[in-house]
Amino acid sequence: MDHFVHLREKLSRCCPSLELRIQEPMARHTSFRIGGPAALMALPRTEEEAVAAVKTAAELDIEPFFMGNGSNLLVADEGVDRFLIKTVPGLETCRLQGQEIWADSGVPLARLAVFARDRGLSGLEFAHGIPGSLGGAVTMNAGAYDGEMAQVVRSVTCLTARGAVETVTDCGFGYRRSCFSDGKRLILGVKLALKPGDTEEIRSKMEELSARRHDKQPLEYPSAGSMFKRPEGYYAAALIDQCGLKGLTVGGAQVSEKHAGFVVNRGGATCRDVLELVEQVRTRVLAQTGVELEMEVRVLK
Ligand SMILES: Cc1cc2nc3c(=O)[nH]c(=O)nc-3n(C[C@H](O)[C@H](O)[C@H](O)COP(=O)(O)OP(=O)(O)OC[C@H]3O[C@@H](n4cnc5c(N)ncnc54)[C@H](O)[C@@H]3O)c2cc1C
């Protein structure tokens, strides 16, 4: 605990403008609305503040955890003894450079997609309904409806663990992963290469995808989206449904009755409830279909 007090004091001296929160309840920062307090959280509003946060932590041998909008995170009920650096809502500018967009990592994907649409740039229609930040989406190589971040990312500017600025063009994208998935670098900003398109066509594509989402997904309950990765050759939701697990409940956590790939918080769900439910689903799907499900949602303990 002492090292966080030391970190806080050091940061307050070297970067007084940096917003710091102590024992910050993580249920406020995750789309699941689950999670106890984080020991210390920094919310940088500029690159300089982000550099100060990362460098000072490195000087004290503290490994930070980086987060965006918390829409793919499940945080422990007892909280986490970690230093969190959160890009949302502080780092959020976007600008046009020719046909490329440069955007800060904390920009919500929905806003970025609208920014592109309004400038007649196509390629982010798939991302409009994903409730994450740009940094989280690049880390996860977020995707939907045949689109994924790998298709539009030209380069990423990030901070190394020691706070040096680096530009990465080969992001090692794979299915729901990238070279940033190891949590060692903080994504600061992203250059996106898009194609010219018709604003009205882009708008109607977004509306069509949004309608499909509202039709298929339980957006009325807190969740972290798809709980499991797509196993090769299968769909997680179809396997779970086939095993008769829709509606399976542990405490406040439930396998959605609308979309079996989602675990939803029906009210008061704990991290323990969700993990117990996930274990039951994995065990039953393995026993009945022989397929092993792997979690897509990141657990922070
Ligand atoms: C209703 C709903 C629907 C969803 N639909 C989809 C979908 O269609 N497709 C899809 O792929 N996902 C979907 N998701 C999951 C989630 O929105 C995505 O994974 C999103 O990209 C996560 O972004 P985030 O900013 O919330 O990241 P977080 O949840 O904050 O973090 C996710 C991971 O990224 C890392 N990270 C975040 N920001 C940074 C940064 N700046 N630098 C370095 N690392 C960082 C974190 O350490 C963590 O490992 C959905 C979630 C919900 C709740």
PDBQT file of the ligand as one rigid body, heavy atoms in Angstrom, charges set to zero:
ROOT
HETATM    1  C1  LIG A 401     -22.808  -4.297 -25.254  1.00  0.00    +0.000 C 
HETATM    2  C2  LIG A 401     -21.407  -4.604 -25.730  1.00  0.00    +0.000 A 
HETATM    3  C3  LIG A 401     -21.176  -4.949 -27.051  1.00  0.00    +0.000 A 
HETATM    4  C4  LIG A 401     -19.883  -5.230 -27.503  1.00  0.00    +0.000 A 
HETATM    5  N1  LIG A 401     -19.709  -5.564 -28.812  1.00  0.00    +0.000 NA
HETATM    6  C5  LIG A 401     -18.462  -5.853 -29.244  1.00  0.00    +0.000 A 
HETATM    7  C6  LIG A 401     -18.242  -6.212 -30.622  1.00  0.00    +0.000 A 
HETATM    8  O1  LIG A 401     -19.140  -6.223 -31.455  1.00  0.00    +0.000 OA
HETATM    9  N2  LIG A 401     -16.970  -6.522 -31.010  1.00  0.00    +0.000 N 
HETATM   10  C7  LIG A 401     -15.931  -6.505 -30.137  1.00  0.00    +0.000 A 
HETATM   11  O2  LIG A 401     -14.795  -6.798 -30.545  1.00  0.00    +0.000 OA
HETATM   12  N3  LIG A 401     -16.102  -6.167 -28.829  1.00  0.00    +0.000 NA
HETATM   13  C8  LIG A 401     -17.331  -5.835 -28.364  1.00  0.00    +0.000 A 
HETATM   14  N4  LIG A 401     -17.509  -5.504 -27.050  1.00  0.00    +0.000 N 
HETATM   15  C9  LIG A 401     -16.364  -5.525 -26.110  1.00  0.00    +0.000 C 
HETATM   16  C10 LIG A 401     -15.617  -4.185 -25.961  1.00  0.00    +0.000 C 
HETATM   17  O3  LIG A 401     -16.486  -3.071 -26.219  1.00  0.00    +0.000 OA
HETATM   18  C11 LIG A 401     -14.398  -4.113 -26.890  1.00  0.00    +0.000 C 
HETATM   19  O4  LIG A 401     -13.459  -5.116 -26.577  1.00  0.00    +0.000 OA
HETATM   20  C12 LIG A 401     -13.712  -2.740 -26.786  1.00  0.00    +0.000 C 
HETATM   21  O5  LIG A 401     -12.771  -2.622 -27.820  1.00  0.00    +0.000 OA
HETATM   22  C13 LIG A 401     -13.000  -2.514 -25.450  1.00  0.00    +0.000 C 
HETATM   23  O6  LIG A 401     -12.604  -1.150 -25.387  1.00  0.00    +0.000 OA
HETATM   24  P1  LIG A 401     -12.461  -0.418 -23.964  1.00  0.00    +0.000 P 
HETATM   25  O7  LIG A 401     -11.951   0.948 -24.220  1.00  0.00    +0.000 OA
HETATM   26  O8  LIG A 401     -13.716  -0.525 -23.206  1.00  0.00    +0.000 OA
HETATM   27  O9  LIG A 401     -11.312  -1.295 -23.312  1.00  0.00    +0.000 OA
HETATM   28  P2  LIG A 401     -11.159  -1.775 -21.805  1.00  0.00    +0.000 P 
HETATM   29  O10 LIG A 401     -12.281  -2.702 -21.457  1.00  0.00    +0.000 OA
HETATM   30  O11 LIG A 401     -10.951  -0.609 -20.920  1.00  0.00    +0.000 OA
HETATM   31  O12 LIG A 401      -9.823  -2.629 -21.917  1.00  0.00    +0.000 OA
HETATM   32  C14 LIG A 401      -9.765  -3.770 -22.754  1.00  0.00    +0.000 C 
HETATM   33  C15 LIG A 401      -8.306  -4.186 -22.930  1.00  0.00    +0.000 C 
HETATM   34  O13 LIG A 401      -7.610  -3.161 -23.632  1.00  0.00    +0.000 OA
HETATM   35  C16 LIG A 401      -6.521  -2.650 -22.859  1.00  0.00    +0.000 C 
HETATM   36  N5  LIG A 401      -6.471  -1.194 -23.109  1.00  0.00    +0.000 N 
HETATM   37  C17 LIG A 401      -7.522  -0.326 -23.112  1.00  0.00    +0.000 A 
HETATM   38  N6  LIG A 401      -7.093   0.912 -23.457  1.00  0.00    +0.000 NA
HETATM   39  C18 LIG A 401      -5.754   0.833 -23.647  1.00  0.00    +0.000 A 
HETATM   40  C19 LIG A 401      -4.744   1.768 -24.008  1.00  0.00    +0.000 A 
HETATM   41  N7  LIG A 401      -5.009   3.063 -24.256  1.00  0.00    +0.000 N 
HETATM   42  N8  LIG A 401      -3.457   1.334 -24.125  1.00  0.00    +0.000 NA
HETATM   43  C20 LIG A 401      -3.156   0.038 -23.912  1.00  0.00    +0.000 A 
HETATM   44  N9  LIG A 401      -4.068  -0.907 -23.561  1.00  0.00    +0.000 NA
HETATM   45  C21 LIG A 401      -5.349  -0.507 -23.429  1.00  0.00    +0.000 A 
HETATM   46  C22 LIG A 401      -6.842  -3.013 -21.422  1.00  0.00    +0.000 C 
HETATM   47  O14 LIG A 401      -5.660  -3.144 -20.658  1.00  0.00    +0.000 OA
HETATM   48  C23 LIG A 401      -7.557  -4.345 -21.607  1.00  0.00    +0.000 C 
HETATM   49  O15 LIG A 401      -6.630  -5.393 -21.777  1.00  0.00    +0.000 OA
HETATM   50  C24 LIG A 401     -18.797  -5.190 -26.581  1.00  0.00    +0.000 A 
HETATM   51  C25 LIG A 401     -19.024  -4.832 -25.243  1.00  0.00    +0.000 A 
HETATM   52  C26 LIG A 401     -20.312  -4.528 -24.820  1.00  0.00    +0.000 A 
HETATM   53  C27 LIG A 401     -20.516  -4.131 -23.373  1.00  0.00    +0.000 C 
ENDROOT
TORSDOF 0
